[in-house]
């Protein structure tokens, strides 16, 4: 489908992107889990009154995980059309994409520990006195 350049084309592209995100959210359990965790993490960051830098790092980290999951989902759908599910190359491609998600989640946990650890530790110590 060809779109006019300019705002109409941009708006149409954004519409397609939003439909893709909604489709992934509705059809993929892991996407819903990542969005739920993102909401909880961002709410916790706000409750802990994170500064600008900490909030930026939190938003970027959460976005990285959701992006990795959306790309993994897109690759899985594309591979299912291209080749049979049990083909070794398709399996390897899906495993690599899933590994990317795992890496993003691992990195986000590390960032989360560094950002949330000190304020949560301080709260815990104040309650235990």
C-alpha positions in Angstrom: 0.0 0.0 0.0 1.4 3.4 -1.0 0.9 6.4 1.2 1.3 10.1 0.6 4.5 11.5 2.0 4.1 13.9 4.9 1.8 13.8 7.9 -0.8 11.4 6.3 1.9 8.8 5.6 3.3 9.2 9.1 -0.1 9.0 10.7 -0.9 5.8 8.7 2.4 4.3 9.8 1.7 5.1 13.4 -1.7 3.4 13.0 -0.1 0.2 11.7 2.4 0.2 14.5 -0.3 0.7 17.1 -2.3 -2.1 15.6 0.7 -4.4 15.7 1.3 -3.6 19.4 -2.3 -4.2 20.3 -2.3 -7.5 18.3 0.8 -8.6 20.1 -0.6 -7.6 23.5 -3.9 -9.4 22.8 -2.3 -12.6 21.4 0.9 -13.1 23.3 1.1 -13.9 27.0 4.7 -12.8 27.3 3.9 -9.3 25.9 1.2 -8.9 28.4 3.5 -10.0 31.2 6.2 -7.5 30.1 3.7 -4.7 29.9 2.4 -5.5 33.4 5.9 -5.6 34.9 6.6 -2.3 33.1 3.6 -0.7 34.8 4.6 -2.0 38.2 8.3 -0.9 37.8 7.4 2.6 36.6 4.9 3.0 39.4 7.5 1.9 41.9 10.0 4.3 40.4 7.5 7.1 40.8 6.6 6.1 44.3 10.3 6.0 45.2 10.6 9.5 43.7 13.3 8.6 41.2 15.2 11.6 39.8 15.3 12.4 36.2 18.3 10.2 35.3 17.0 7.2 37.2 13.6 7.6 35.6 15.1 7.9 32.1 17.2 4.7 32.8 14.1 2.9 34.0 12.0 3.9 31.0 14.7 3.0 28.5 15.2 -0.4 30.2 11.5 -1.2 30.3 11.2 -0.1 26.6 14.2 -2.3 25.7 12.5 -5.4 27.1 9.2 -4.7 25.4 10.9 -4.0 22.1 12.9 -7.2 22.3 9.7 -9.2 23.0 7.8 -7.5 20.1 10.7 -8.2 17.7 10.8 -11.8 18.9 7.0 -12.1 18.3 7.3 -10.6 14.8 10.1 -13.0 13.9 8.2 -16.0 15.2 5.2 -15.0 13.0 7.3 -14.4 10.0 9.2 -17.7 10.4 5.9 -19.6 10.8 4.9 -18.4 7.3 8.3 -18.9 5.6 9.0 -22.4 6.7 7.5 -25.3 8.7 7.8 -24.9 12.5 10.0 -27.9 13.0 12.7 -26.8 10.4 16.0 -26.6 12.2 16.9 -23.2 10.7 13.5 -21.8 11.9 14.0 -23.2 15.3 17.5 -21.7 15.5 16.2 -18.3 14.4 13.5 -18.4 17.0 15.9 -19.5 19.7 18.2 -16.6 18.9 15.4 -14.1 19.1 14.2 -15.6 22.4 17.8 -15.3 23.6 17.7 -11.6 22.8 14.7 -11.3 25.0 16.4 -13.2 27.8 19.4 -10.9 27.5 17.3 -7.8 27.6 15.4 -9.1 30.7 18.7 -10.0 32.4 20.1 -6.5 31.7 16.9 -5.0 33.0 17.1 -7.0 36.2 20.7 -5.7 36.7 19.7 -2.1 36.0 16.7 -2.6 38.3 18.9 -3.9 41.2 21.3 -1.0 40.8 18.4 1.6 40.7 15.9 0.1 43.1 18.3 -1.6 45.5 19.6 1.3 47.5 16.3 3.1 48.1 14.5 -0.2 48.9 17.4 -1.2 51.2 17.0 2.2 53.0 13.3 1.7 53.4 13.8 -1.8 54.8 16.4 -0.6 57.2 14.2 2.2 58.4 11.3 -0.2 59.1 13.5 -2.6 61.0 14.7 -0.1 63.5 
